[in-house]
């Protein structure tokens, strides 16, 4: 779900080329779910191998990550650990949406409505354990680092960015800002032309940066107050928020009253299933790991081909071309690094 901050956050467009040499900590689950959801046939069927196993996640991870590597960007993927207990309601809500989507997909399939089939197939997207294993294996073969978070992947990525171990925290959700990420990079793994859901219209999606300091200055809030605005709207840990309360109204209330607790008496029928302080603590004191190691290694070209083409039945010609582009990008980046030593 993620907090609905899109109307409150100032964003700056950025070109992938401008991120060359930068380390980006990517919310792995967020990215993989997008790959599974978007990389599909017109009728919603995901890519599969001859055994029936889905391969959309591998297609997205290889080609779109390769696109970053080709441009000299240094990605590190962060995988979720154990979710906070307060996320259970949101997880159950998502499960129910998927169950309903499967039912609607079957209805659409009986009448051959491919547009609705694709829509509901995307909504029914689920992530299996073997998909995560596949992704980790591919990352290691590509020589790319990954980190296992103790809790939320976004919290870990935000922590690594705050420490200076990454230049950007990368996710589609704005929750990273609530976890204190100095810079949130969006639309990196989904850039390009994308179809607007439910319409035969395509728009160009470009990467953009949202900075915590600029956001706080723009909204005239403290970091803790921004978290309170998010809680009023609704987060993964209190998905309902205050029903009927939009981002602008929530912002106004916190600016007027200072804290969520002081604002509640002025909100009609304002109730929370848990104490707001417990939700706030998830963002202020998240479970994060310190014992991670970020290291980029040489990719194992033949093993990648064996895995993707031999096991998963990808086109060897396409895989080889992508590997060649990545290799050229790596050599160019190493050349730039060498020049920097002379001119800095």
Long-range contacts (C-beta under 8 A, 24 or more apart in sequence): 1-90, 1-93, 1-94, 1-173, 1-234, 1-235, 1-236, 1-239, 2-172, 2-173, 2-174, 2-175, 2-236, 3-173, 3-174, 3-175, 3-178, 3-230, 3-233, 3-234, 3-235, 3-236, 4-174, 4-233, 4-234, 4-247, 5-174, 5-177, 5-230, 5-233, 5-247, 6-174, 6-247, 7-247, 7-248, 8-215, 8-218, 8-219, 8-229, 8-247, 8-248, 8-251, 9-174, 9-177, 9-210, 9-215, 9-218, 10-210, 10-211, 10-214, 10-215, 10-218, 11-186, 11-208, 11-209, 11-210, 12-208, 12-209, 12-210, 12-211, 13-206, 13-207, 13-208, 14-185, 14-206, 14-207, 14-208, 14-209, 15-206, 15-207, 16-67, 16-68, 16-71, 16-73, 16-188, 16-191, 16-207, 17-71, 19-71, 19-72, 19-73, 19-168, 19-185, 19-207, 20-71, 20-72, 20-73, 20-333, 20-336, 21-72, 21-73, 21-74, 21-333, 21-336, 21-337, 22-73, 22-74, 22-167, 22-168, 23-74, 23-75, 23-76, 23-165, 23-166, 23-167, 23-168, 23-294, 24-68, 24-73, 24-74, 24-75, 24-76, 24-166, 24-167, 24-168, 24-169, 24-170, 24-185, 24-188, 25-76, 25-78, 25-147, 25-156, 25-157, 25-160, 25-161, 25-165, 25-166, 25-168, 25-169, 25-170, 26-75, 26-76, 26-77, 26-78, 26-157, 26-170, 26-171, 26-188, 26-189, 27-78, 27-153, 27-154, 27-157, 27-169, 27-170, 27-171, 27-173, 27-176, 28-77, 28-78, 28-79, 28-80, 28-135, 28-146, 28-153, 29-79, 29-80, 29-127, 29-153, 30-153, 30-154, 30-171, 30-172, 30-173, 31-60, 31-61, 31-77, 31-170, 31-189, 32-57, 32-60, 32-61, 32-127, 32-131, 32-132, 32-135, 33-125, 33-127, 34-60, 34-172, 34-189, 34-190, 35-59, 35-60, 35-61, 35-64, 35-189, 36-60, 36-125, 36-126, 36-127, 36-131, 37-122, 37-125, 38-122, 38-190, 38-194, 40-118, 40-121, 40-122, 41-118, 42-114, 42-118, 43-114, 43-117, 43-118, 43-121, 44-105, 44-114, 44-117, 44-118, 44-119, 44-120, 44-121, 44-122, 45-121, 46-121, 49-311, 49-312, 49-313, 50-313, 53-130, 54-128, 54-131, 55-312, 55-313, 55-314, 57-127, 57-131, 57-134, 57-135, 58-134, 58-135, 58-138, 58-308, 58-312, 58-314, 59-314, 60-189, 61-135, 61-138, 61-139, 62-138, 62-142, 62-304, 62-308, 62-314, 62-319, 62-322, 63-322, 64-189, 65-139, 65-142, 65-144, 65-189, 66-142, 66-322, 66-323, 66-325, 66-326, 68-188, 69-142, 69-144, 69-326, 69-329, 69-330, 70-325, 70-326, 70-328, 70-329, 71-329, 72-329, 72-330, 72-332, 72-333, 72-336, 74-296, 75-144, 75-170, 76-144, 76-145, 76-146, 76-147, 76-160, 76-166, 76-294, 77-135, 77-139, 77-144, 77-145, 77-146, 77-147, 78-146, 78-147, 78-149, 78-153, 78-154, 78-156, 78-157, 78-160, 79-132, 79-136, 79-146, 79-147, 79-148, 79-149, 79-153, 80-149, 80-151, 80-152, 80-153, 81-148, 81-149, 81-150, 81-151, 81-152, 81-153, 81-156, 81-287, 81-289, 82-150, 82-151, 82-287, 83-151, 83-152, 84-151, 84-152, 84-237, 84-282, 84-287, 86-237, 86-238, 86-274, 86-278, 86-279, 86-282, 87-236, 87-237, 89-238, 89-239, 89-273, 90-236, 90-237, 90-239, 93-239, 97-123, 98-123, 98-124, 98-125, 98-126, 119-197, 119-198, 134-312, 137-307, 138-304, 138-307, 138-308, 141-299, 141-300, 141-303, 141-304, 141-307, 142-299, 142-304, 143-296, 143-297, 143-298, 143-299, 143-300, 144-296, 145-293, 145-294, 145-295, 145-296, 147-289, 147-292, 147-294, 148-289, 148-292, 149-287, 149-288, 149-289, 150-287, 150-288, 150-289, 151-286, 151-287, 151-288, 152-179, 152-286, 152-287, 154-179, 154-181, 155-179, 155-283, 155-286, 155-287, 155-288, 156-286, 156-288, 156-289, 157-181, 158-286, 159-286, 159-288, 160-292, 165-294, 166-294, 168-209, 174-210, 175-230, 175-235, 175-236, 177-210, 177-212, 177-215, 177-226, 178-226, 178-227, 178-230, 178-235, 178-283, 179-283, 179-286, 180-212, 180-223, 180-283, 181-212, 182-211, 182-212, 182-213, 183-209, 183-210, 183-211, 183-212, 184-209, 184-210, 184-211, 184-212, 185-209, 186-210, 219-251, 219-255, 220-255, 221-251, 221-254, 221-255, 224-259, 224-280, 224-284, 225-254, 225-255, 225-258, 225-259, 227-280, 227-283, 227-284, 228-254, 228-259, 228-260, 228-263, 228-276, 228-280, 229-254, 230-283, 231-260, 231-276, 231-279, 231-280, 232-260, 232-263, 232-267, 235-279, 237-279, 237-282, 238-272, 238-273, 238-274, 238-279, 242-267, 242-270, 243-269, 299-323, 299-326, 299-327
